[in-house]
Amino acid sequence: MKNLTITVDDDVLEWARIEAARRGTSVSRMVGDFMAEMQRRQDTYERAYLAWRTDERSWNAGGGDGVDGDTPPTVRKSTLQRSSAKGGAE
């Protein structure tokens, strides 16, 4: 393990000491746990993103509904007419 020196405002350090005591741990352990959790979240996100990017089904479905990211959804003309009529009346 390596040591790390950080600079924080006095009120932040006071809060961290109280919070660490409440949790039954040290400020150092709390900061280390926080950083480890952030690393796990980032790794999980990157793995999920990579899996999504390499999933051929999401790129080749071609349904035209906009869900697959391949083709934009179809907008009905009547929906557009109602929206513009409603917008003009307000």
Phi, psi and omega per residue, in radians:
M1 nan 2.577 3.126
K2 -1.943 2.696 3.056
N3 -1.569 2.673 3.137
L4 -2.402 2.335 3.079
T5 -1.888 2.242 3.112
I6 -2.194 2.787 3.096
T7 -2.060 2.197 3.115
V8 -2.378 2.796 3.069
D9 -1.137 2.677 -3.125
D10 -1.005 -0.734 -3.116
D11 -1.189 -0.544 3.084
V12 -1.204 -0.758 3.120
L13 -1.118 -0.696 3.102
E14 -1.078 -0.798 3.098
W15 -1.048 -0.778 -3.111
A16 -1.085 -0.691 3.109
R17 -1.131 -0.762 3.128
I18 -1.140 -0.786 -3.136
E19 -1.117 -0.721 3.111
A20 -1.106 -0.737 3.109
A21 -1.117 -0.722 3.113
R22 -1.058 -0.635 -3.131
R23 -1.511 -0.115 -3.129
G24 1.263 0.653 -3.130
T25 -2.456 -3.042 3.104
S26 -1.832 2.830 3.074
V27 -1.062 -0.728 3.134
S28 -1.035 -0.816 3.137
R29 -1.142 -0.696 -3.135
M30 -1.104 -0.773 3.118
V31 -1.145 -0.747 3.109
G32 -1.076 -0.749 3.108
D33 -1.115 -0.698 3.110
F34 -1.068 -0.803 -3.124
M35 -1.146 -0.703 3.117
A36 -1.111 -0.704 3.107
E37 -1.130 -0.713 3.099
M38 -1.101 -0.692 3.098
Q39 -1.100 -0.779 3.123
R40 -1.077 -0.747 3.137
R41 -1.111 -0.760 3.134
Q42 -1.101 -0.767 3.127
D43 -1.100 -0.739 3.133
T44 -1.111 -0.758 3.119
Y45 -1.082 -0.821 -3.111
E46 -1.099 -0.688 3.102
R47 -1.138 -0.747 3.131
A48 -1.135 -0.731 3.128
Y49 -1.111 -0.769 3.127
L50 -1.106 -0.729 3.106
A51 -1.080 -0.728 3.124
W52 -1.130 -0.781 -3.116
R53 -1.127 -0.537 -3.088
T54 -1.686 0.027 3.131
D55 -1.426 1.845 -3.087
E56 -1.042 -0.554 -3.107
R57 -1.056 -0.625 -3.089
S58 -1.237 -0.352 -3.111
W59 -1.739 -0.372 -3.001
N60 -1.957 0.119 -3.085
A61 -1.154 -0.770 3.032
G62 1.077 0.539 -3.099
G63 -1.328 -0.277 3.139
G64 1.358 0.184 -3.116
D65 -1.691 -0.030 3.125
G66 1.416 -0.126 -3.112
V67 -1.297 -0.621 -3.073
D68 -1.422 -0.131 3.139
G69 1.419 0.029 -3.052
D70 -1.607 -0.758 -3.048
T71 -2.311 2.374 3.138
P72 -1.166 2.682 3.134
P73 -1.163 2.664 3.111
T74 -1.468 2.342 3.107
V75 -1.897 2.213 -3.140
R76 -1.296 2.479 -3.136
K77 -1.080 -0.691 -3.109
S78 -1.116 -0.585 3.107
T79 -1.137 -0.724 3.122
L80 -1.153 -0.702 -3.131
Q81 -1.130 -0.749 3.117
R82 -1.124 -0.696 -3.119
S83 -1.134 -0.748 -3.114
S84 -1.273 -0.556 3.081
A85 -1.174 -0.701 3.133
K86 -1.155 -0.715 -3.127
G87 -1.139 -0.607 -3.131
G88 -1.288 -0.437 -3.080
A89 -1.393 -0.328 -3.072
E90 -1.475 nan nan
